[in-house]
Amino acid sequence: MHQHTPDTPGRLFEDTIVAISTPPGRGGIGIVRLSGSRAQTIAESMVQLARPLEAGRARFGHMIDLAGDVLDEIVVTFFAAPHSYTAEDVVEIAMHGSPVLLNYAVEQSLKAGARLAQPGEFTERAFLSGRLDLTQAEAVRDLIDASTLHQARIAAQQLGGALSRKVAPIKERLIGLIAGLEAGVDFAEDDIETMAAEGIITRLQLIESPLRELERSFGYGRLVHDGLRLAIVGRPNVGKSSLFNRLVERDRAIVTATPGTTRDLVTERVSMEGIPAELIDTAGLREAIDEAETIGITKSREAIAEADLVLMVVDGASEIHPEDTATIASIADRPMLVAANKCDLGAIKIPLPTSARVVRTSATTGEGIAELRQAILKIATKGTPPQETALVTNLRQRQAVLDTLAALEHAVAAVRASIPHEMILLDLYEALSALDRLTGATTADDILHLIFSSFCIGK
C-alpha cells in the first residue's frame, strides 16, 4: 500500500520528466513542460533568454538549434518547488504550435538528461508530493474531459477540494472515536472509564450520516460525470424522429409520413441543463416487413437494454395501440417516461400507465417540449440534484464510501452485541482504511497506476 504522506515535497523523485502539454497537432501555441530538480538547467541549455529565469516570472527568449541559430520566439515560465503544479521545479516553454518545433524541444530535453513523461505523470507527482489528494487528481482528468460547462464547474469544485473538505471532519470524528476506545483498552487496569455502548453508537451514527449523504450523491454525480443515455422508442409514425429533432433542436433524424423510415439508430449528444445526454432515435417497434427493418428493430431493443432512461412515444390523438401496451409492459422494470405526442391534433386519448409519467407533447408546435426535458432530468437524477457541492462521481469513490459504511455497520452491530472494544476497533480501523482509499491517503500502487494511466500525456 502506498502511504500518501510525503515529508519532503518537491524532492520525491530523482529524475526530471518532459512532455508536450498541449493537444496533438498544429496550433497557434504549443507548450513543453518539464518537472524535476533539473528542469531549470535543462531548459536553459536549449534556449536563449533576454533575462535569467526567475520563479513566478515569464521570460521572453528564443529556441535555438545545435548551431546556435534561432528556431522560434518563445516564452519560458519557471515555477520553483514547492509552489508549482507538481510541487517540484517546473518549467513551461511556450512556442508556436508546430509539431516539428515541439518535438525538437522534447528531443533536446531528453538529450540533456530528462525522461519522457508517462500518461498522467505530472498529476501523479502532484498527488505523491501531497499537492493534490486522489479525488482532486481525478477531478483534473474530469475537467479536461468536460463537454459541458456544468461538468467543468463540478470538476473545478472537486479540484478545489469540495469532496476532500466533506471527508475531513468525518475522518476526524472516526479517529477521535478510535483514540477514545484505544485509551479505554490500554488503561483498563487503571480504572479509566470506558465509553458506554449508547455513546459509541451515537458517535458512529454521526460518522455514518454524512457518508450516507455522499453515497446518495453518486446517482447525480455519475450522471454529471458519464452523461445520460436516452433511448426514444415507439411504433412507426408516432413522431419519434420529430420529437428527437425537437430535443436536439435541429433536423438530425429523417422525418416522413411513411412508417418504418428509421431503419438504423440515429444518435446525437446534447446538453440538458449541463448534463451531457446521448439521444438515440430508434427504429419503430412493430412486426418488421423486411430484413433491414428487422435488423433496425433488433438494434432498438439493444438500445433499450443499454439506456439509462427510455422515452416511450405514443400517438396521443389515437386510442392506445396493443403494441404500445405490450412495449410498456416489457420495459416496465426500466426507468421510463411516456410522451403522448400529437396533442395538437385533439384531446389525449391514452390511459395513464401506472408505471410511468406521461407528458403531453407536440413535435409539430413544440408544446410540452420544455416540460419533457424537465421530466427527463427529474427521472434521470431521481428527483432534485443534491445541494452539496461535494459529489461522488465515479465507481472507485463510491466503493470506498460503501466499504467505509459496511465497516461502520459491523461496528454498530458489535457494540449492540456487547463485543469487546478490542474487536470493535478492528472494524473501525477497517472503516478508516476504506475512507483513506477515497482520498488516496492509503492506496495500492497498481490502483494508482490504473487511475493515472488514463490521463493524457503532459498532464
C-alpha positions as CSV (number, residue, x, y, z in Angstrom):
1,M,0.0,0.0,0.0
2,H,1.2,3.5,-0.8
3,Q,1.3,5.8,2.1
4,H,0.5,9.3,0.9
5,T,2.4,11.2,3.5
6,P,5.5,13.0,1.9
7,D,8.0,14.5,4.2
8,T,9.9,16.4,1.6
9,P,7.5,17.8,-1.0
10,G,9.2,18.6,-4.4
11,R,12.1,16.2,-3.8
12,L,10.5,12.8,-4.0
13,F,11.9,11.9,-7.5
14,E,15.5,11.8,-8.7
15,D,14.6,12.2,-12.4
16,T,13.2,15.1,-14.4
17,I,10.3,14.4,-16.8
18,V,9.3,16.2,-20.0
19,A,6.3,16.1,-22.3
20,I,4.3,18.2,-24.7
21,S,1.3,19.5,-22.7
22,T,-0.9,20.8,-25.5
23,P,-3.1,18.6,-27.7
24,P,-1.5,16.8,-30.7
25,G,-1.5,18.6,-34.0
26,R,-0.8,22.2,-35.2
27,G,-1.9,25.3,-33.3
28,G,-1.1,28.9,-32.5
29,I,0.6,27.9,-29.3
30,G,2.3,24.8,-28.0
31,I,3.8,24.1,-24.6
32,V,6.6,21.8,-23.5
33,R,6.6,21.1,-19.8
34,L,9.5,19.9,-17.6
35,S,9.2,18.8,-14.0
36,G,12.0,17.8,-11.6
37,S,15.2,19.0,-9.9
38,R,17.0,19.6,-13.2
39,A,14.1,21.3,-15.1
40,Q,15.6,24.8,-14.9
41,T,19.1,23.6,-16.0
42,I,17.8,21.5,-18.9
43,A,15.5,24.3,-20.2
44,E,18.3,26.9,-20.0
45,S,20.6,24.6,-22.1
46,M,18.5,24.9,-25.2
47,V,17.1,28.5,-25.1
48,Q,18.4,32.0,-25.2
49,L,16.7,34.3,-22.8
50,A,16.6,38.1,-22.5
51,R,16.9,37.8,-18.7
52,P,17.7,34.8,-16.4
53,L,14.8,32.6,-15.2
54,E,13.1,33.7,-12.0
55,A,10.5,31.9,-10.0
56,G,7.0,33.1,-10.9
57,R,8.1,35.2,-13.9
58,A,7.7,34.7,-17.6
59,R,10.8,35.3,-19.7
60,F,10.9,36.1,-23.5
61,G,13.6,34.4,-25.5
62,H,14.4,32.2,-28.5
63,M,14.6,28.4,-29.1
64,I,18.0,27.7,-30.7
65,D,19.3,24.8,-32.8
66,L,22.6,23.0,-32.3
67,A,24.4,25.5,-34.5
68,G,23.1,28.4,-32.3
69,D,20.6,29.6,-34.9
70,V,17.1,30.9,-33.9
71,L,14.2,28.5,-34.5
72,D,11.4,30.3,-32.8
73,E,10.4,33.1,-30.4
74,I,9.4,31.6,-27.0
75,V,8.1,32.5,-23.5
76,V,9.6,30.5,-20.7
77,T,7.9,30.4,-17.2
78,F,9.7,29.0,-14.1
79,F,7.7,27.7,-11.1
80,A,10.0,26.9,-8.2
81,A,9.3,24.0,-5.8
82,P,7.0,23.6,-3.9
83,H,4.9,26.4,-5.5
84,S,4.1,24.5,-8.7
85,Y,1.6,22.0,-10.1
86,T,3.8,19.0,-9.2
87,A,5.4,20.7,-6.1
88,E,8.7,20.2,-7.9
89,D,10.7,22.7,-10.0
90,V,8.6,23.1,-13.2
91,V,9.5,25.0,-16.4
92,E,7.0,25.6,-19.2
93,I,8.2,26.6,-22.6
94,A,5.5,28.2,-24.8
95,M,6.3,28.4,-28.6
96,H,4.4,28.3,-31.8
97,G,2.4,25.1,-32.1
98,S,4.4,23.4,-34.8
99,P,4.9,19.7,-34.1
100,V,8.4,19.9,-35.5
101,L,9.4,22.6,-33.0
102,L,7.7,20.9,-30.1
103,N,9.3,17.5,-30.8
104,Y,12.7,19.2,-31.2
105,A,12.3,20.8,-27.7
106,V,11.4,17.4,-26.3
107,E,14.3,15.6,-28.0
108,Q,16.8,18.2,-26.8
109,S,15.4,17.8,-23.2
110,L,15.9,14.1,-23.4
111,K,19.5,14.5,-24.6
112,A,20.1,16.9,-21.7
113,G,19.0,14.2,-19.2
114,A,15.2,14.4,-19.0
115,R,12.9,11.4,-19.3
116,L,9.8,11.3,-21.4
117,A,6.7,11.5,-19.0
118,Q,4.2,8.7,-18.8
119,P,0.5,9.5,-19.2
120,G,-0.7,11.4,-16.2
121,E,2.7,11.5,-14.6
122,F,2.7,15.2,-13.8
123,T,-0.6,14.9,-11.9
124,E,0.7,11.7,-10.3
125,R,3.7,13.6,-9.0
126,A,1.4,16.3,-7.7
127,F,-0.5,13.6,-5.8
128,L,2.5,11.8,-4.5
129,S,4.1,15.0,-3.3
130,G,0.9,16.0,-1.3
131,R,-0.1,18.8,-3.7
132,L,-3.4,17.1,-4.5
133,D,-5.3,14.2,-3.0
134,L,-6.8,11.4,-5.2
135,T,-10.2,13.0,-5.6
136,Q,-8.6,16.2,-6.7
137,A,-6.3,14.3,-9.1
138,E,-9.3,12.6,-10.6
139,A,-11.0,16.0,-11.0
140,V,-8.1,17.1,-13.2
141,R,-9.0,14.4,-15.7
142,D,-12.7,15.2,-15.4
143,L,-12.0,18.9,-16.1
144,I,-10.1,18.1,-19.2
145,D,-12.8,15.7,-20.4
146,A,-15.7,18.0,-19.6
147,S,-18.1,18.5,-22.5
148,T,-20.5,21.0,-20.8
149,L,-19.9,24.0,-18.5
150,H,-21.8,22.2,-15.7
151,Q,-19.4,19.3,-15.9
152,A,-16.5,21.7,-15.8
153,R,-18.0,23.5,-12.9
154,I,-18.4,20.3,-10.9
155,A,-14.9,19.1,-11.7
156,A,-13.5,22.5,-10.7
157,Q,-15.3,22.2,-7.3
158,Q,-13.8,18.8,-6.8
159,L,-10.4,20.1,-7.9
160,G,-10.8,22.8,-5.3
161,G,-11.2,20.2,-2.6
162,A,-15.0,20.1,-2.2
163,L,-15.1,16.3,-1.6
164,S,-11.9,16.4,0.5
165,R,-13.4,19.1,2.8
166,K,-16.5,16.9,3.2
167,V,-14.4,13.9,4.2
168,A,-12.0,15.6,6.5
169,P,-14.4,16.1,9.5
170,I,-15.8,12.6,9.0
171,K,-12.3,11.2,9.3
172,E,-11.5,13.4,12.3
173,R,-14.6,12.1,14.2
174,L,-13.6,8.5,13.3
175,I,-10.1,9.0,14.6
176,G,-11.4,10.6,17.7
177,L,-13.6,7.6,18.4
178,I,-10.7,5.2,17.8
179,A,-8.5,7.1,20.1
180,G,-11.1,7.1,22.8
181,L,-11.6,3.3,22.6
182,E,-7.9,2.7,22.4
183,A,-7.4,4.7,25.6
184,G,-10.0,2.6,27.4
185,V,-8.4,-0.6,26.2
186,D,-4.8,0.5,27.1
187,F,-5.7,1.7,30.5
188,A,-8.4,-0.8,31.5
189,E,-6.4,-1.8,34.6
190,D,-6.1,1.8,35.8
191,D,-9.8,2.3,36.3
192,I,-10.1,4.6,33.3
193,E,-13.8,5.0,32.5
194,T,-14.7,3.3,29.2
195,M,-17.3,4.6,26.8
196,A,-20.9,3.5,27.2
197,A,-22.4,1.5,24.4
198,E,-25.0,4.1,23.6
199,G,-22.4,6.8,23.4
200,I,-20.3,4.8,20.9
201,I,-23.4,4.2,18.8
202,T,-24.3,7.9,18.8
203,R,-20.8,8.8,17.7
204,L,-20.9,6.1,15.0
205,Q,-24.2,7.5,13.7
206,L,-22.7,11.0,13.5
207,I,-20.0,9.5,11.3
208,E,-22.4,7.4,9.2
209,S,-24.9,10.2,8.4
210,P,-22.7,12.4,6.1
211,L,-21.2,9.3,4.5
212,R,-24.7,8.2,3.5
213,E,-25.3,11.7,2.0
214,L,-22.2,11.2,-0.1
215,E,-23.3,7.7,-1.2
216,R,-26.7,9.2,-2.3
217,S,-24.9,11.8,-4.3
218,F,-23.5,9.2,-6.6
219,G,-26.6,8.9,-8.8
220,Y,-26.3,12.6,-9.7
221,G,-22.5,12.6,-9.7
222,R,-22.3,9.7,-12.1
223,L,-24.9,11.3,-14.3
224,V,-22.8,14.6,-14.5
225,H,-19.6,12.6,-15.0
226,D,-20.8,10.0,-17.5
227,G,-23.8,11.6,-19.0
228,L,-27.3,10.2,-19.8
229,R,-28.2,7.7,-22.4
230,L,-31.8,8.2,-23.6
231,A,-33.5,5.7,-26.0
232,I,-36.5,7.1,-27.8
233,V,-38.8,4.2,-28.8
234,G,-42.3,3.5,-30.0
235,R,-44.3,2.3,-33.0
236,P,-43.6,3.7,-36.5
237,N,-45.1,7.1,-37.4
238,V,-45.9,8.3,-33.8
239,G,-43.5,11.1,-34.1
240,K,-40.3,9.7,-32.6
241,S,-38.0,11.3,-35.1
242,S,-39.8,14.6,-34.9
243,L,-39.6,14.6,-31.1
244,F,-35.9,13.6,-31.4
245,N,-35.3,16.6,-33.6
246,R,-37.1,18.9,-31.2
247,L,-34.9,17.7,-28.3
248,V,-31.8,18.1,-30.4
249,E,-33.1,21.5,-31.6
250,R,-32.2,20.8,-35.3
251,D,-33.2,18.3,-38.0
252,R,-31.0,15.3,-37.4
253,A,-33.4,12.4,-38.0
254,I,-35.3,11.7,-41.2
255,V,-39.0,12.6,-40.8
256,T,-41.5,11.4,-43.3
257,A,-45.1,10.2,-43.2
258,T,-44.0,6.7,-44.3
259,P,-44.0,4.2,-41.4
260,G,-40.7,2.4,-40.8
261,T,-38.5,5.2,-42.2
262,T,-35.9,4.9,-39.4
263,R,-34.1,1.7,-40.1
264,D,-30.9,2.3,-38.0
265,L,-30.1,4.1,-34.8
266,V,-29.6,7.8,-35.0
267,T,-27.6,9.3,-32.1
268,E,-26.8,12.9,-31.1
269,R,-25.2,14.4,-28.0
270,V,-26.9,17.4,-26.4
271,S,-26.7,19.2,-23.1
272,M,-29.7,19.2,-20.7
273,E,-29.1,21.8,-18.0
274,G,-25.4,21.0,-18.2
275,I,-25.8,17.2,-18.2
276,P,-24.5,15.6,-21.4
277,A,-27.2,13.4,-22.9
278,E,-26.9,11.0,-25.8
279,L,-30.2,10.8,-27.5
280,I,-30.9,7.6,-29.6
281,D,-33.7,7.7,-32.2
282,T,-34.6,4.0,-32.7
283,A,-36.4,2.1,-35.4
284,G,-40.1,1.8,-34.9
285,L,-41.2,-1.2,-32.8
286,R,-43.6,-3.4,-34.8
287,E,-43.7,-6.6,-36.8
288,A,-40.9,-6.0,-39.4
289,I,-41.8,-6.2,-43.1
290,D,-38.3,-6.8,-44.5
291,E,-34.8,-7.8,-43.3
292,A,-33.5,-4.2,-43.0
293,E,-36.3,-3.2,-40.7
294,T,-35.8,-6.5,-38.7
295,I,-32.1,-5.5,-38.1
296,G,-33.2,-2.0,-37.1
297,I,-35.7,-3.3,-34.6
298,T,-33.1,-5.6,-33.1
299,K,-30.8,-2.7,-32.6
300,S,-33.7,-0.7,-31.0
301,R,-34.2,-3.4,-28.4
302,E,-30.4,-3.4,-27.7
303,A,-30.5,0.4,-27.2
304,I,-33.4,0.0,-24.8
305,A,-31.4,-2.5,-22.7
306,E,-28.4,-0.2,-22.5
307,A,-30.2,3.1,-21.9
308,D,-30.4,4.9,-18.6
309,L,-33.9,6.1,-19.5
310,V,-36.4,5.0,-22.1
311,L,-38.7,7.6,-23.7
312,M,-41.7,5.8,-25.0
313,V,-43.5,7.8,-27.6
314,V,-47.2,7.1,-28.4
315,D,-49.8,8.7,-30.6
316,G,-51.8,10.6,-28.1
317,A,-54.5,11.6,-30.6
318,S,-55.5,7.9,-31.1
319,E,-56.6,5.1,-28.9
320,I,-53.6,3.3,-27.3
321,H,-52.4,0.5,-29.6
322,P,-52.0,-3.0,-28.2
323,E,-48.3,-2.9,-29.4
324,D,-47.8,0.2,-27.2
325,T,-49.3,-1.6,-24.2
326,A,-47.1,-4.6,-24.8
327,T,-44.0,-2.5,-25.2
328,I,-44.7,-0.5,-22.0
329,A,-45.2,-3.8,-20.1
330,S,-42.0,-5.2,-21.5
331,I,-39.9,-2.3,-20.2
332,A,-41.8,-1.6,-17.0
333,D,-38.7,-2.5,-15.0
334,R,-36.6,0.2,-16.7
335,P,-36.7,4.0,-15.8
336,M,-39.3,5.1,-18.3
337,L,-41.2,8.2,-19.4
338,V,-44.1,8.3,-21.9
339,A,-44.6,11.2,-24.4
340,A,-48.2,11.4,-25.6
341,N,-47.3,13.1,-28.9
342,K,-49.6,14.9,-31.4
343,C,-51.5,16.6,-28.6
344,D,-52.2,19.4,-31.2
345,L,-54.5,17.1,-33.1
346,G,-57.0,16.7,-30.3
347,A,-57.6,15.5,-26.8
348,I,-55.2,12.9,-25.4
349,K,-57.0,9.5,-25.6
350,I,-54.5,7.2,-24.0
351,P,-55.0,6.0,-20.4
352,L,-52.3,6.9,-17.9
353,P,-49.9,3.9,-17.3
354,T,-49.3,3.2,-13.7
355,S,-45.6,2.6,-14.1
356,A,-44.6,5.8,-15.9
357,R,-45.2,9.5,-16.0
358,V,-46.9,10.8,-19.1
359,V,-46.1,14.2,-20.7
360,R,-48.3,15.7,-23.4
361,T,-46.2,16.9,-26.4
362,S,-46.5,18.1,-29.9
363,A,-43.4,17.8,-32.0
364,T,-45.1,20.0,-34.6
365,T,-45.8,23.0,-32.4
366,G,-43.3,22.5,-29.7
367,E,-45.9,22.2,-27.0
368,G,-44.7,20.3,-23.9
369,I,-41.1,20.0,-25.1
370,A,-39.8,22.1,-22.1
371,E,-41.8,20.0,-19.7
372,L,-40.5,16.8,-21.4
373,R,-36.9,18.0,-20.8
374,Q,-37.6,18.7,-17.2
375,A,-39.3,15.3,-16.7
376,I,-36.3,13.5,-18.3
377,L,-33.9,15.2,-15.9
378,K,-36.1,14.6,-12.9
379,I,-36.3,10.9,-13.6
380,A,-32.7,10.6,-14.5
381,T,-31.5,12.4,-11.4
382,K,-34.1,10.6,-9.2
383,G,-35.6,13.9,-8.0
384,T,-33.7,17.1,-7.4
385,P,-29.9,17.5,-7.6
386,P,-28.1,17.4,-4.2
387,Q,-27.5,20.8,-2.6
388,E,-24.0,19.7,-1.6
389,T,-21.1,20.7,-4.0
390,A,-19.2,17.5,-2.8
391,L,-20.2,14.7,-5.1
392,V,-19.1,11.1,-5.5
393,T,-18.6,10.9,-9.3
394,N,-17.1,7.5,-10.1
395,L,-17.3,3.9,-9.0
396,R,-13.9,3.9,-7.2
397,Q,-15.1,6.7,-4.9
398,R,-18.4,5.1,-4.3
399,Q,-16.9,1.7,-3.5
400,A,-14.6,3.4,-0.9
401,V,-17.7,5.0,0.7
402,L,-19.7,1.8,0.7
403,D,-16.8,-0.1,2.3
404,T,-16.5,2.5,5.0
405,L,-20.2,2.3,5.7
406,A,-20.1,-1.5,5.8
407,A,-17.3,-1.5,8.4
408,L,-19.2,1.1,10.5
409,E,-22.3,-1.1,10.4
410,H,-20.3,-4.0,11.6
411,A,-19.0,-1.9,14.4
412,V,-22.6,-0.8,15.4
413,A,-23.7,-4.5,15.4
414,A,-20.7,-5.4,17.5
415,V,-21.4,-2.7,20.1
416,R,-25.1,-3.8,20.4
417,A,-23.9,-7.4,20.8
418,S,-21.6,-6.3,23.7
419,I,-18.5,-7.4,21.8
420,P,-15.2,-6.3,23.5
421,H,-13.8,-3.0,22.4
422,E,-10.7,-4.6,21.0
423,M,-12.8,-6.3,18.4
424,I,-14.9,-3.2,17.6
425,L,-11.6,-1.4,17.0
426,L,-10.8,-3.8,14.2
427,D,-14.0,-2.7,12.4
428,L,-13.2,1.0,13.0
429,Y,-9.7,0.6,11.6
430,E,-11.2,-1.1,8.5
431,A,-13.5,1.9,8.1
432,L,-10.6,4.3,8.4
433,S,-8.6,2.3,5.8
434,A,-11.6,2.4,3.4
435,L,-12.0,6.2,4.0
436,D,-8.4,6.7,3.3
437,R,-8.8,4.9,0.0
438,L,-11.3,7.6,-1.0
439,T,-8.8,10.4,-0.8
440,G,-5.7,8.3,-1.6
441,A,-4.1,8.6,1.8
442,T,-3.5,4.8,1.6
443,T,-3.8,3.3,-1.9
444,A,-2.4,0.3,-3.7
445,D,0.2,1.2,-6.3
446,D,-1.5,-0.8,-9.0
447,I,-4.7,1.2,-8.5
448,L,-2.7,4.5,-8.7
449,H,-1.2,3.3,-12.0
450,L,-4.6,2.4,-13.4
451,I,-6.0,5.8,-12.5
452,F,-3.2,8.0,-13.8
453,S,-2.5,5.9,-16.9
454,S,-6.0,7.1,-18.2
455,F,-4.7,10.7,-18.3
456,C,-3.3,12.3,-21.4
457,I,0.4,12.7,-21.8
458,G,1.6,16.0,-20.5
459,K,-0.9,16.3,-17.7
